Amino acid sequence: MSRAHPSDRSPDRASVESLKLDRLRGLLREILPHNAFYATKLARVVDAASIKSLDELADWPFTYKDELVEDAASTGRPANLTWEPARYVRYHQTSGTHGRPLPVLDTAADWAWWMDCWRTILDRGGVTSGDRMLVASSFGPYVGFWSGFDAALARGAMAIPTGGLTSLARLELIRSLGATVLLATPSYALHLAEVAEDNKIDTAGLGLRLVIVAGEPGGSVRTTRGRIAAAWDVDVLDHAGATEVGPWGVGDPHGDGLDVIEEWFHPEFLSLATGSPAVPGELAELVLTTLGRTGAPVIRYRTGDIVRPTWAAAGDVAAGACPWVRLDGGILGRTDDMLVVRGVNVFPHAIEEIVRGFPEVVEHQLTVSRRESLDQLSLAIEDRLDDPGRVARELQVRLGLRVDVTTVPISSLPRFEGKGRRIVDLRDRSQGEA
């Protein structure tokens, strides 16, 4: 399927690169006199605001999350602020899944930029002012669902908050208000369908037409995506973002990857094998530069996300295909999540892809331990067939690994509203095991 053109402002790669360069110059001119973090970091870059080519970024220093955390700790306020705190109107923080939570502030102008990024996401899903979007989140300080909620309001759609409600109450709201769009994590979209089935509620009859998923890679995991689509009889739209970066990626309702929203983000890709710029199709770490968030920008930010970048051929772009870089399979894993099992590199994404292919497996949890410097895996599954052997055989065939698979009672494994945490990591406790 040819990817639909995302914007009449980005008709081809040359125009995309020109737009990004202009926006990067404008960003640097605005922030460098005021943002102490980047004024210091880019001091050795001669007149950064006069950058003539995006290729020059290769000589600039990277930004790491640990730096931002340390900046916040040393200044006693959220990290990397361009302006005085009085100009900021939004507070959010990262989830802390990979380290300490990072507080991040946005100005009113920054929040308008978030909404412009979300415009692309809503356009991809065909969301209009006539839609009613139910946001399945308790909200809290995590930015993703707040930004989606406000984006629905900006679109003129009805935005339905559900903080504090039970899953059953959320299903009743979907029915009674005639919700057409659901925003949730992939894990929670599946759990909500599970609750509906347990209560004999026909999800296909509720009237949803689209589920927008975020917060986990599941929206671009083919089997997970397929299960969500089948459970609700809907299209599924993937979306990727981060509190410290912004809403940077969007899928399409019929695909299995993500496009980087290059109107507002400049991506780079570092080969996992060499650390040099990656070639198309190579496994790489995603590096992002924001191009419109002046209050808390990030430049050459090492996301830790592992991706496989590809670009549409010039002829396809001329015919209307999206000119933005596509990440095949979405986010494939994280650099700090990679497991080395008997010499084989494995990402949890690959295990989920296989496990979700068994429709009778309701939920799963992976336990990782370490023996003699190698990671060891065991997998617990809730399986209506109570047949772990077939899952173990498929893992061995697909991954070349023998995984100890056991069944546990249905509903005994954790369910998640936010990011699913299906990995129990015992490696720190097993360092000394023989």
KESEVO-131200 format. One record per residue: x, y, z of N, C-alpha, C in turn; residue in three letters. Coordinates in steps of 0.02 Angstrom, whole numbers, plus 50000, padded with zeros to 5 digits. Layout:
N
XYZXYZXYZALA;...
***
This chain:
434
500424994050000500005000050000500445006250000MET;500305010949955500685017249953500475021650011SER;500975024450045500815028550102500555035350079ARG;500015037450109499705043750089500165049550105ALA;500125054750063500535060750073500325064150138HIS;500805065750183500625068350248500465075750250PRO;500725079650202500645086850208500815090150143SER;500435095250124500605098650062501205103250071ASP;501475103550132502075107450143502715103350132ARG;502645096750119503225092450113503145088050051SER;503195090849990503045086849931503595082149910PRO;504215082949932504755078449912505325079049963ASP;505835074749955506385074650004506745081350006ARG;506855084449948507215090749947506845096049987ALA;506185096249980505785101150017505785099550092SER;505775092950109505805090950179506455093350211VAL;507025092150176507675094150204507725101750210GLU;507465105350161507485112650163507075115450220SER;506475112650229506045114850284506385113650351LEU;506675107650360506995106050424507585110650437LYS;507985112150386508555116550396508335123450417LEU;507815126050384507565132750402507315132750474ASP;506965127550494506685127350562507235126350614ARG;507745122550597508305121750644508675128350653LEU;508795131950599509115138550605508705143150650ARG;508055143350639507635147650680507645145650753GLY;507635139150766507665136650835508305138850869LEU;508865137950834509515139650865509575147050877LEU;509345151050830509375158350840508975160450902ARG;508425157050915508005158950971508265156451038GLU;508535150351040508705147351105509415148851128ILE;509885149651082510585149851104510765155851149LEU;510455161551140510625166851188510355165551258PRO;509875160951265509515160351328509575153451362HIS;509645148251323509645141451350510355139651373ASN;510475139951439511145138951465511405131951450ALA;510965126951451511175120051439511485119451369PHE;511135121951318511395121351250511905126651233TYR;511865132551263512395137451252513065134651272ALA;513075131051328513705127951351513875121951307THR;513385117851292513505111651255513745112951184LYS;513485118251153513665119751084514185125251078LEU;514515126951133514995132451132515555131251082ALA;515745125051073516305123651026516075123650953ARG;515415123750942515155124150874515135131450854VAL;515515133350804515575140350785514925142750753VAL;514605147550785514005150750759513495145450735ASP;513255141650783512815136050766512195138450727ALA;511965144450741511355146950708511455148250633ALA;512085148250610512205149350538512325142750502SER;512105137350530512195130750500511955130750427ILE;512365128050383512205128250311511925121650286LYS;512025116350323511785109850302511645105550362SER;511125101350357510985096750412511545091650422LEU;511965090750371512535086150378513025088550432ASP;513025095150446513485097850496513325095250566GLU;512705093050576512525090450642512955084550663LEU;513235080950615513635075050631514235076750674ALA;514455083050673515025085150714514825088150781ASP;514175088450794513935091350856513865085950909TRP;513895087850972513845082851026513135080151031PRO;513085073851054512445070951069512175073651135PHE;511515072851144511195074151208510945067451235THR;511075066251299510875060051332510375061651387TYR;509915056951400509425057951452509765059151520LYS;510305055551533510655056351597510885063551607ASP;511075066851552511285073951556510695078251579GLU;510105076951550509525080951568509325079751640LEU;509365073451662509225071951732509715075551778VAL;510355075451761510855078751801510765086351801GLU;510565089151743510435096251739509875098351785ASP;509335094151786508775095651831508995095251904ALA;509415090151919509635089351988510085095152010ALA;510515097451965511005102651983510685109551988SER;510165110851947509845117451948509255117851995THR;509005111952017508435111852062507775113552028GLY;507765113051961507145114351924507155109751862ARG;506585109051828506575104851768507135106551719PRO;507345101551681507945102151641507875106551581ALA;508445109451561508525112051493508015117551476ASN;507925122251521507445127551509507765133351472LEU;507415135751421507655141651383507455148151418THR;506865148051448506585154251476506535153751552TRP;506365159351583506235159251655505615155151670GLU;505595151751728505045147251743504355150351737PRO;504295156951747503635160151745503305159551676ALA;503695158351624503415157851556503105151051542ARG;503215146251586502995139451572502305138151603TYR;501895134351567501205133351589501025125951597VAL;501455121251574501305114151578501885110551613ARG;501705106151660502195101751692502035094551675TYR;502555090851654502485083651643503135080351663HIS;503135073751666503755070151680503735063351646GLN;504335060751635504395054251604504165048851654THR;504055042951627503775037551669504285034651717SER;504925035451702505435032451745505545025051731GLY;505285022651673505375015551656506105013951649THR;506495018551622507215017451613507605022851652HIS;507585022551717507945027351758507475031951796GLY;507765037151827507365041851867506895045851822ARG;506285047351846505835051751808506165058451794PRO;506045061151735506325067551715505755072551710LEU;505765077951750505255083151743505385087551681PRO;504855089351646504915093351585504365098551585VAL;504525104751568504045110151564503935112351492LEU;503335114951477503185117751411502855124551419ASP;503025129151373502675135551370502025134651330THR;501625139951329501015139651288501185138651214ALA;501735141751191501945140951121502175133751109ALA;502525130851158502725123851151502115119251146ASP;501615120651186501015116351185500655117051118TRP;500665122951089500375123751022500765119650972ALA;501415119150981501835114850938501635107550946TRP;501525105251008501285098451020500645097250980TRP;500185102150981499555101350946499665100950870MET;500155104650844500295104350773500565097450754ASP;500985094550797501225087750784500635082850785CYS;500195083650834499615079150839499135079950781TRP;499135085850750498715086850691498865081450639ARG;499505079950629499695074850581499425068050601THR;499455066550666499215060050690498465059450679ILE;498095064650696497365064450687497185064150613LEU;497565067750572497445067450500497525060350474ASP;498045056950497498175050050474497585045450493ARG;497275046850550496715042750571496045045150545GLY;496045050550506495425053250480494965055950534GLY;495265058250590494865060850646494605067750629VAL;493955068850637493645075250619493275078050680THR;492985083950670492615087150724491995083150743SER;491785078550700491205074550716491355068350758GLY;491995067150771492185061250810492125062550885ASP;492105056950922492095057150995492655052451019ARG;493175055451049493765051551067493775050451143MET;493765044051162493815042251232494545040851248LEU;494795044251299495495043651319495525039051380VAL;495775033051370495785027951424496415028651464ALA;496415033351510497005034651550496795037951616SER;497195036551668497095040151731497475046751730SER;497805048251673498175054451662498785054851708PHE;498765058351764499375059151801499845063851766GLY;500495063751782500965068651753501245066551685PRO;501005061151655501295058651593500965061851533TYR;501365064351487501125069251438500695066251383VAL;500805059951365500505057251304499755058051300GLY;499405056051353498675056251350498415063351357PHE;498755067551395498565074651398498595077751329TRP;499145076451293499225079551226498695076951178SER;498545070451181498025067751138497345070651153GLY;497195071451218496565074351239496485081451213PHE;497015085551223496975092451200496965092851123ASP;497285088151090497275088051017496575086750991ALA;496205082351024495515081151005495095087451013ALA;495205091051068494845097351078495015102351023LEU;495665102851006495875107450954495575105750887ALA;495455099250875495145097050813494395098550812ARG;494115100050871493395101150875493015094950890GLY;493365089350903493035083150920492855083150994ALA;492405078651014492255077851084492825073851116MET;493105076451170493635072951207493335070351272ALA;493375063851283493055060751340493575058351390ILE;493645061551448494135059351498493845053551539PRO;494295049151562494055043351601494505042051661THR;494865047151684495305046051741494935043451801GLY;495195038151831494895035351891494335030451880GLY;494095029751819493545025151806493795018051798LEU;493365013351813493525006351802493475004751727THR;493744999051708493694997051637492964996151616SER;492564993351660491854992351644491504999051634LEU;491675003951676491375010551669491595013951604ALA;492205012751584492445015551521492075012451462ARG;491955005951465491575002651412490865005551408LEU;490575007051466489895009851467489905016851436GLU;490435020751448490485027351417490555026851342LEU;490945022051319491015021051247490315019851216ILE;489925015651250489255014151225488785020051230ARG;488745023051290488235028151301488375034651264SER;489015036351254489185042551220489315041551146LEU;489305035351124489425034151053490125035851031GLY;490625034151073491325035651055491505032150990ALA;491895035650949492115032950884492855031450883THR;493235034650929493965033850931494165032351003VAL;494615027551011494885025851077495635027151076LEU;495875030751126496595031951135496815028051196LEU;497285023451187497505019151242498185016251226ALA;498505013151276499095009151261498865002651227THR;499294999451188499104992951159498884987951212PRO;499254987751268499084983051322498374984251347SER;498214990651358497564992151387497004991151337TYR;497134992551274496624991251223496434983851222ALA;496924979451230496784972251233496434970351298LEU;496664973451354496344971851418495624974151419HIS;495484980051391494804982551390494354977851349LEU;494624975251295494234970351255494124963951295ALA;494624962051335494554956151378494004957051430GLU;493984963051460493454964551509492774964351475VAL;492734967051414492094966851378491874959651366ALA;492344955451346492164948451333491924945051397GLU;492274946351453492074943351517491374945451538ASP;491174951451516490514954151535490014953651478ASN;490184949451428489734948151372489514954551336LYS;490004959151328489884965351290490174964351220ILE;489784965651170489994964951100490404971051080ASP;491064970551081491484976351065491364978750994THR;491264974150947491154976250877490514980350870ALA;490054979450916489424983050912489424989750948GLY;489984991650978490004997951016490075004150972LEU;490305003250911490325008950865491005012150856GLY;491515009550890492185012250877492395010650806LEU;492775015350775493045014050709493805014350708ARG;494105017250761494825018250762495085017750833LEU;495645014150842496005014150905496695017150892VAL;496855022650926497525025550923497915022950982ILE;498485019950970498885017051024499545020651030VAL;499795020951092500425024351106500695021551171ALA;501315023351186501615021551251502005015051250GLY;501885010751200502235004351192502325003051118GLU;502794998551101502894996951030502324992850999PRO;501844990451037501364985551013500974987650952GLY;500874994150940500484996350883500794994750816GLY;501444993350816501784991350754502024984150757SER;501834980450810501944973250812501364969950776VAL;501514966550721500984964250676500444960250713ARG;500654955550755500154951250788499764955050841THR;500094959450879499744963450929499244968050895THR;499464971350843499024975750805498424971950778ARG;498544965950752498004961850725497504959950778GLY;497744958450838497284956550892496854962350914ARG;497144968350917496744974250934496214975550881ILE;496424975250817495954976550762495384971550763ALA;495554965150775495034959950775494574960550836ALA;494874962150894494474962550955493954968150952ALA;494124973650918493674979350917493344980450848TRP;493574976750798493344977650729493464984850707ASP;494094986950712494284993950699494934994150660VAL;495105000050634495785001550613496195003250675ASP;496845002050670497305003550725497845008350699VAL;497935013850735498435018850716498965019250769LEU;499585017950750500135018350797500395025450803ASP;500685027050860500965033750872501535032850921HIS;502065036650911502645036350957502835043350978ALA;503045043951041503275050351067503615049351132GLY;503885054751159504215054651224504145061551255ALA;504085061651321503985067951356504525073051339THR;505155070751339505715075251328505825076851255GLU;505465073551209505555074651137504935077551105VAL;504365074351117503745076451085503445070651045GLY;502875071751013502535066450974502845065850905PRO;503355061650898503785061650840503605056750785TRP;503175051750799503065046550750502335044850741GLY;502155042850680501465040950665501465035350614VAL;501015030450625500935025150577500365026750530GLY;500115021650496499505022450458499035016750476ASP;498395017650465497915012650491497985005750459PRO;498395004950408498454998450375499174996150370HIS;499634999250407500334997550401500624994450463GLY;501274993050459501614990050516502274993650530ASP;502255000150525502855004150539502655011150560GLY;503155015250571503055022150591503415026850543LEU;503105032450528503445037850492503665043050543ASP;504285045350538504515050950580504195057350553VAL;503885061250595503555067450574504095072650561ILE;504365072450500504965076450485504825083850476GLU;504195085750476504055092950478504335096050541GLU;504345092150596504525094950661505085091150696TRP;505365086050665505905082250696506415080350642PHE;507055081150659507585078750615507875072350643HIS;507805066650607508065060450632508765058850605PRO;509155055550646509785052550625509775045350650GLU;510205041250620510205034150636510915031650643PHE;511055028750702511725026250717511715018650713LEU;512135015850670512165008650661512325005250727SER;511935000050745512094996250806512744992550799LEU;512924990750737513524986850726514154990950729ALA;514124997250703514735001250695514735007750733THR;514135010350752514085016850783514115022550733GLY;514215020950669514225025950615513525026950588SER;513425032050545512765032850515512535026350481PRO;511915024450494511655018150468511445018950396ALA;511465013350360511215013150291510485010950294VAL;510095012250241509395010150241509325002650255PRO;508845001150299508714994150315509134991250371GLY;509614995150396510064992650449509764994050518GLU;509874989550564509674990850633510074996750660LEU;509715001450691510045007650712509705010550773ALA;510075014750810509775018650863509525025250834GLU;508925027150854508615033350830508875039250871LEU;509095044450836509315050750866508865056250839VAL;508585060450883508095065450861508285072450884LEU;508145077250840508195084350856507505087550846THR;507265090950898506615094350891506725100850853THR;506205102850815506285108750771505785114250787LEU;505405113650842504925118850855504775120050928GLY;505085116250973504945116751045505495120951077ARG;505405127451076505945131851098506045131851174THR;505505130551211505555131051284505965125551316GLY;505975119551285506355113951310506575109651251ALA;507025112151209507225108451149507705102751166PRO;507755098051121508295093051124508625092751056VAL;509285092551057509685092450996510125086250996ILE;510045082250943510415075850937510305071550999ARG;509695070351014509505066551075509525059051061TYR;509915055551100509975048251094509365045151127ARG;508885043051087508255040451114508335033651146THR;508825029651123508885022751146508415018051109GLY;507995020651063507535016551025507895013350966ASP;507775006950956508085003350901507585002750845ILE;507795004750785507345005150728507705002650666VAL;507315002050611507595000050546507335005150495ARG;507735010350477507485015650434507495013750360PRO;506985016050325506945015450252506645021850224THR;506805023250162506535029150128506185026950065TRP;505625030150049505265028649988505695030749928ALA;505645026949874506005028649813505735035249785ALA;506175038849749505985045449723505365044949679ALA;505325039549640504735038849597504095037949636GLY;504145034249693503555033249735503335039749768ASP;503835043749789503675050249819503335054749768VAL;503605054649707503305058749654502585056549640ALA;502455050149652501775047549640501325048649701ALA;501585051649754501155053349811501315049649874GLY;501835045249874502025041749936502325046649986ALA;502285044850049502555049150102503315049950095CYS;503575056050095504295056950088504685056050153PRO;504325055650209504675055050273504975048150281TRP;505485047650323505805041250335505315036650371VAL;505305030350348504865025150378505295020650421ARG;505055019050480505375014350525505005007750519LEU;505285003050482504944996650470504864992950536ASP;504234990950550504094987450613504054992050673GLY;504094998650663504065003350719504685003050762GLY;504595003750827505145003250875505254995850890ILE;505834993350873505974986250878506234984250947LEU;506434989050986506694987651052507074993651078GLY;507424992751132507834998151159508544995451171ARG;509015000051166509704997951175509814994951244THR;509434997251294509524994651362509054988751376ASP;508674986551325508234980751334508484974551298ASP;509004975351257509244969651218509494964151263MET;509274958051249509474952151287509964948051247LEU;510484945551279510954941051246510854934151277VAL;510534929751239510344923151263510754917951225VAL;511224914851261511664909851230511964912351165ARG;512184918651167512524921651110512074924651057GLY;511414924251066510934926951017510624933351044VAL;510624938651003510314944951023509564944451013ASN;509174945951066508454945451064508154951751094VAL;507624954351062507254959951089506564957651112PHE;506304960351167505634958451189505104959251135PRO;505194964151091504734965251034504654958750995HIS;505204955150982505174949050942504784943650978ALA;504864943251044504494938251083503744939851083ILE;503574946251091502864948151089502554946551022GLU;502924947750968502674946350901502464938950895GLU;502874934550924502724927450920502154925550967ILE;502184927751029501674925751078500984928151059VAL;500944934451034500294937151015499994933650954ARG;500404929550920500144925750864499714919850884GLY;499694918250949499264912950975498644916151006PHE;498074915850973497484919450997497244916951065PRO;497424910751084497194908051147497624910451206GLU;498204913451191498634916151244498384923151262VAL;498134923951322497824930251342498344935351363VAL;498824933251403499334937851429499974933851439GLU;500534937551445501174934151454501644938551496HIS;502144935251525502644938851564503314935251556GLN;503824938951541504494936251529504934937651589LEU;505284932551613505754933451668506464932251640THR;506904936951656507594936651633508054935951692VAL;508484930951690509004930151742509664929451706SER;510194928851742510854928551711511254922751740ARG;511584919151696512024913551716512634913751671ARG;513204914351702513844914351667513854919651611GLU;513634925651629513654931651585513154931451528SER;512724926351525512214926051473511524926451504LEU;511064929851468510384930451492510004923951481ASP;509604922151530509174916151527508444918451529GLN;508014915251488507324917351482506854911951506LEU;506324914051540505754909751554505124913851542SER;504614910551516504004914051495503394910851528LEU;503004915051563502364912851591501814915351546ALA;501334910951530500784912951486500114910851517ILE;499614915051506498924913151520498644910251455GLU;498534903751454498384900251393497734896351400ASP;497234898051361496594894651366496644887251345ARG;497164885551306497264878651286497704874851335LEU;498034878351380498494875351428498994870751392ASP;499304873551340499774869751300500404873951288ASP;500834874751338501424879051329501914876351278PRO;501884869851265502374866851220502354869851150GLY;501754871351124501714874051056502024881051052ARG;501964884951107502274891551108503034890851112VAL;503274886251154503994885051161504294882851094ALA;503934878551058504194876150993504234881850943ARG;503724886350943503744891850896504304896750912GLU;504424897950976504984902250996505644899250973LEU;505714892650980506334889550960506434889850884GLN;505884888750846505934889050773506084896150750VAL;505734901150777505794908050753506414911550778ARG;506604910150841507174913750871507794909450877LEU;507724902950867508294898450876508494897650948GLY;508004898450994508154898151066507654893551100LEU;507894890051150507454886151192507254890351252ARG;506604891651258506344895751313505884891451355VAL;505974891851421505554888051467504884891551472ASP;504354888451444503694891551442503234887551489VAL;502904891051534502434887951580501764891651578THR;501224888151596500574891351599500414893351671THR;500044898751677499794901051742499044902351735VAL;498674902851790497944903751785497764910251747PRO;497204909851711496944915751677496814921351728ILE;497014927351709496934933551750497434933951807SER;497924929551810498404929851865498994934551851SER;499134936051787499684940551770499434947751772LEU;499884952651782499674959651787499364962151722PRO;498894966751730498614970651674498844977851682ARG;498874981451626499174988151628498724993151593PHE;498654998951625498325004651592498835008751555GLU;499415009851588499965013551557500415008751520GLY;501055010251520501535005951485501534998951515LYS;501474993951471501514987151495502214985451518GLY;502274982051575502924979951600502914972351606ARG;503054969051551503004961751548503674958251560ARG;504174962051580504824958951592504994959551666ILE;505114953851697505384953651765506134952351759VAL;506524957351776507254956951766507594955151832ASP;507844949151836508184946751896508944946751887LEU;509194949951835509904949451820510354952351874ARG;510144957951904510554960951956510614956352016ASP;510094952352028510094947952086510464941452072ARG;510584940052008510884933551992511594934151966SER;511904939951976512574940951950513064935651976GLN;512964933452038513454928952066513284921652058GLY;512734920052022512534913152015513024909351971GLU;513124902951986513574898851945513204896451883ALA;
***
